[in-house]
Amino acid sequence: MIFTDIKKKHSSHALTSDVSLEETARAAEFFLSDGVIVTGAATGAQADPEECRDVSQSVKIPVLIGSGVTCDNLEAYIGANGMIIGSHFKEGGHWANAVDPQRVKRLMRKRSSLLNSL
């Protein structure tokens, strides 16, 4: 499957500022992307939950959250089709560190709890 990162972190958004995120998502869908990824502006930066909801409502393909998911904000993204979690799972929440199994377990327990309460 091919998922398209439609809000590319670390890139020049000035070049695409006249195109909405929803329009970009619909273009990815039109060009047969299997899903889209919405990220924050930098590695580990939180994706805007409202933008994620807007994108989800504008396409029929899966929408994944590509950055910034933590235990503290997980509830804002629980309706997403998927999440790419990297930095939060690392020691101290820093992308270059080793994976901290306790951080992974804590987030997965919270995810299960949130899903069970729906």
Secondary structure, DSSP 8 states (H G I E B T S, - for coil): --EEESS-TTS-GGGGTTS-HHHHHHHHHHTT-SEEEE--SSTT----HHHHHHHHHH-SS-EEE-S---TTTHHHHTTSSEE---GGGBGGG-TTS-B-HHHHHHHHHHHHHHHHT-
